[in-house]
Amino acid sequence: MEQQKQIRPRDEAVEKIECYIRRHKLSPQDKLPAEREMCEMWNLNRTTLRSAIKRLTAEGKLYSLKGSGTYVAPPRLERHLQDAKSTTESVRGAGHLLRNVVLDVQVIECNKYLSKKMEIPLGHKVFYLRRLRIMDGAPYMVECSYINYEFCRGIEEYDFTDESLYRVLGYYGVYPDHGQESVGITYATEDEAKYLDVAEGDYLFYLSGTTRDAEDRLVEYCKSVVRADKVRFSTVLRRYSQ
């Protein structure tokens, strides 16, 4: 006789939460009952419930606000890995509201690390811009951009709270055309956790890459940390015949 597979307590808790959301027709941003109430409703211990919430948060179905509770998450932003659009184009093009907070802006001298990444000599001037990106009212990304200052002298005078970086580069006749980007996993530092409203040590997506113009000049080196509950990445697979 075939042995019946047992359902793990966490998986059962996940099913109960998802069923509750469907049965009560909860919408994005709607709040779930308090943890204590959910434990009593389903006879769960607190550890099992929190494990289920953590899993659903990692899947982008829930999010938590410290001191407030757990909420149904809106659909995550989908980023196509072959897409060369800027963050502004990607977010607003998908119908989301985007707001920026400028964390740092300055012209710096190129060090050994940037020299290698940006293919420019040591001491060369670089425009540095660090922004907190806020999507639909929630912090989404901390983004650091490094631009070859030779292409855009005076760019530090612009207000990037409202301006798109790529649009401003267009004022200088610089048009990012193509590039490369890698995606990995990192863990929130104390500083990143504060800006992104997550716990220190929570995992985040780490993006890094370079952008070139149509003449293949390297224009930008960019690195970002992104809340994993706010975005998902997709690609198109093609089979090439030999």
C-alpha positions as CSV (number, residue, x, y, z in Angstrom):
1,M,0.0,0.0,0.0
2,E,1.4,3.4,-1.0
3,Q,2.2,5.6,1.9
4,Q,0.3,8.9,1.9
5,K,2.6,11.9,1.8
6,Q,2.3,14.1,4.8
7,I,1.9,17.9,4.4
8,R,4.5,19.9,6.3
9,P,3.1,22.3,8.9
10,R,4.5,25.3,7.1
11,D,3.0,24.3,3.8
12,E,-0.4,23.8,5.5
13,A,-0.1,27.3,7.0
14,V,0.7,28.7,3.5
15,E,-2.4,27.1,2.1
16,K,-4.5,28.5,4.9
17,I,-3.3,32.0,4.4
18,E,-3.8,31.8,0.6
19,C,-7.3,30.4,1.1
20,Y,-8.1,33.2,3.6
21,I,-7.1,35.8,1.0
22,R,-9.2,34.2,-1.7
23,R,-12.2,33.6,0.5
24,H,-12.3,37.1,1.9
25,K,-11.5,38.6,-1.5
26,L,-8.6,40.6,-0.2
27,S,-7.0,43.1,-2.6
28,P,-3.4,44.4,-2.7
29,Q,-2.6,46.6,0.3
30,D,-5.3,44.9,2.4
31,K,-4.2,43.8,5.9
32,L,-4.2,40.3,7.2
33,P,-5.3,39.6,10.8
34,A,-2.8,39.8,13.5
35,E,-0.4,36.9,14.0
36,R,-2.0,35.9,17.3
37,E,-5.5,35.9,15.7
38,M,-4.3,33.7,12.8
39,C,-2.6,31.3,15.2
40,E,-5.9,30.9,17.1
41,M,-8.0,30.6,14.0
42,W,-5.9,27.7,12.6
43,N,-4.4,26.2,15.7
44,L,-0.9,27.1,14.6
45,N,2.2,27.9,16.6
46,R,3.8,31.3,16.1
47,T,7.0,29.8,14.6
48,T,5.1,27.9,11.9
49,L,3.0,30.9,11.0
50,R,6.0,33.2,10.7
51,S,7.7,30.6,8.5
52,A,4.7,30.6,6.2
53,I,4.6,34.4,6.1
54,K,8.3,34.5,5.3
55,R,7.8,32.1,2.4
56,L,4.9,34.0,1.0
57,T,6.8,37.3,1.3
58,A,9.8,35.7,-0.6
59,E,7.3,34.8,-3.3
60,G,6.0,38.3,-3.5
61,K,2.5,37.5,-2.3
62,L,2.8,39.3,1.1
63,Y,4.8,42.1,2.7
64,S,5.2,43.2,6.3
65,L,5.6,46.7,7.8
66,K,7.4,46.9,11.1
67,G,5.0,47.7,13.9
68,S,2.0,47.6,11.6
69,G,1.4,44.0,10.3
70,T,1.2,41.8,7.2
71,Y,-0.4,42.9,4.0
72,V,-1.3,41.5,0.6
73,A,1.3,42.5,-1.8
74,P,0.6,44.2,-5.2
75,P,1.9,42.4,-8.3
76,R,5.6,42.6,-8.6
77,L,7.3,44.7,-11.2
78,E,8.5,42.4,-14.1
79,R,11.9,43.2,-15.4
80,H,12.9,41.6,-18.7
81,L,16.6,40.7,-18.6
82,Q,17.0,41.6,-22.3
83,D,15.5,45.0,-21.8
84,A,17.8,48.0,-22.0
85,K,15.2,50.4,-20.5
86,S,16.1,52.7,-17.6
87,T,14.5,52.2,-14.2
88,T,12.2,55.1,-14.9
89,E,11.0,53.7,-18.2
90,S,10.5,50.2,-16.8
91,V,8.6,51.3,-13.7
92,R,6.4,54.0,-15.3
93,G,6.0,52.0,-18.4
94,A,4.4,49.2,-16.4
95,G,1.9,51.6,-14.9
96,H,3.5,52.1,-11.5
97,L,4.1,55.4,-9.8
98,L,7.8,56.3,-9.3
99,R,9.3,58.8,-6.9
100,N,13.0,59.5,-6.2
101,V,14.9,60.6,-3.1
102,V,18.5,61.7,-3.9
103,L,20.8,60.3,-1.2
104,D,24.1,61.5,-2.6
105,V,25.3,63.5,-5.7
106,Q,28.9,64.6,-6.4
107,V,31.7,64.5,-8.8
108,I,34.5,62.2,-7.6
109,E,37.9,61.0,-8.8
110,C,38.1,57.5,-10.4
111,N,39.8,54.9,-8.1
112,K,41.2,51.6,-9.1
113,Y,37.9,49.8,-8.8
114,L,36.0,52.3,-11.0
115,S,38.9,52.5,-13.4
116,K,38.5,48.8,-14.2
117,K,34.7,48.9,-14.3
118,M,34.4,52.1,-16.4
119,E,37.5,51.6,-18.6
120,I,38.9,55.1,-17.8
121,P,42.2,56.2,-16.2
122,L,42.8,56.7,-12.5
123,G,41.9,60.2,-11.3
124,H,39.5,60.7,-14.2
125,K,36.3,62.6,-13.0
126,V,33.2,60.6,-12.5
127,F,29.6,61.8,-11.7
128,Y,28.2,59.8,-8.8
129,L,24.4,59.7,-8.1
130,R,22.8,57.6,-5.4
131,R,19.0,57.5,-5.3
132,L,16.3,55.7,-3.3
133,R,13.6,54.7,-5.8
134,I,10.0,54.5,-4.4
135,M,7.4,52.6,-6.3
136,D,3.7,53.1,-5.6
137,G,4.6,54.7,-2.2
138,A,6.9,51.9,-1.1
139,P,10.8,51.9,-1.1
140,Y,11.9,49.6,-3.9
141,M,15.6,50.1,-4.9
142,V,18.8,51.9,-3.8
143,E,20.5,52.7,-7.1
144,C,24.1,54.0,-7.5
145,S,25.1,55.4,-10.9
146,Y,28.6,56.3,-12.1
147,I,28.8,58.3,-15.3
148,N,31.9,59.3,-17.2
149,Y,32.0,63.0,-16.4
150,E,33.8,63.8,-19.7
151,F,30.4,63.3,-21.4
152,C,28.3,65.4,-19.2
153,R,30.1,68.3,-17.4
154,G,27.8,70.3,-15.2
155,I,25.3,67.4,-14.8
156,E,25.5,67.7,-11.0
157,E,23.5,70.9,-11.2
158,Y,20.3,69.0,-12.2
159,D,17.7,68.0,-9.7
160,F,17.3,64.2,-10.0
161,T,14.4,64.1,-7.6
162,D,12.2,64.7,-10.7
163,E,14.6,64.3,-13.6
164,S,15.4,61.0,-15.4
165,L,19.1,60.4,-15.6
166,Y,18.9,59.1,-19.1
167,R,16.8,62.0,-20.2
168,V,19.4,64.5,-18.8
169,L,22.2,62.6,-20.6
170,G,20.2,63.1,-23.8
171,Y,20.6,66.9,-23.3
172,Y,24.4,66.3,-23.7
173,G,23.9,64.2,-26.8
174,V,24.6,61.0,-24.9
175,Y,22.1,58.1,-25.5
176,P,22.6,54.8,-23.7
177,D,22.0,52.1,-26.3
178,H,23.1,48.7,-25.0
179,G,24.9,47.1,-22.2
180,Q,25.2,44.1,-19.8
181,E,23.8,43.4,-16.4
182,S,24.2,40.6,-13.9
183,V,21.8,39.6,-11.1
184,G,22.7,38.1,-7.8
185,I,21.7,37.8,-4.2
186,T,22.9,40.0,-1.3
187,Y,21.9,40.8,2.2
188,A,20.7,44.1,3.5
189,T,23.2,46.2,5.4
190,E,22.1,48.4,8.2
191,D,22.0,51.4,5.9
192,E,20.1,49.6,3.1
193,A,17.6,48.2,5.6
194,K,16.8,51.7,6.8
195,Y,16.1,53.0,3.4
196,L,14.3,50.0,2.0
197,D,12.2,49.4,5.1
198,V,13.4,45.8,5.6
199,A,15.2,44.0,8.4
200,E,19.0,44.1,8.4
201,G,20.2,40.8,6.9
202,D,17.1,40.3,4.7
203,Y,18.0,39.1,1.2
204,L,17.9,41.5,-1.7
205,F,18.6,41.3,-5.4
206,Y,21.9,42.8,-6.3
207,L,22.2,44.2,-9.9
208,S,25.3,45.5,-11.5
209,G,26.2,46.3,-15.1
210,T,27.5,48.8,-17.6
211,T,25.8,50.8,-20.4
212,R,27.3,51.9,-23.7
213,D,26.2,54.3,-26.4
214,A,25.7,53.4,-30.1
215,E,29.4,54.1,-30.7
216,D,30.2,51.5,-28.0
217,R,31.6,54.1,-25.6
218,L,31.1,53.0,-21.9
219,V,28.8,55.7,-20.5
220,E,27.6,54.3,-17.1
221,Y,28.5,51.8,-14.5
222,C,25.5,51.0,-12.2
223,K,24.9,48.9,-9.1
224,S,21.6,48.5,-7.2
225,V,20.0,46.6,-4.4
226,V,16.3,45.8,-4.9
227,R,13.7,44.4,-2.6
228,A,13.0,40.8,-3.7
229,D,9.3,41.2,-2.9
230,K,8.9,44.1,-5.4
231,V,10.4,42.7,-8.6
232,R,10.7,39.5,-10.6
233,F,13.0,38.9,-13.6
234,S,12.0,37.2,-16.8
235,T,13.8,36.2,-20.0
236,V,13.0,34.7,-23.4
237,L,14.5,31.3,-24.2
238,R,15.3,30.5,-27.8
239,R,16.5,27.2,-29.2
240,Y,19.1,27.7,-32.0
241,S,19.5,24.9,-34.4
242,Q,23.0,23.7,-35.2
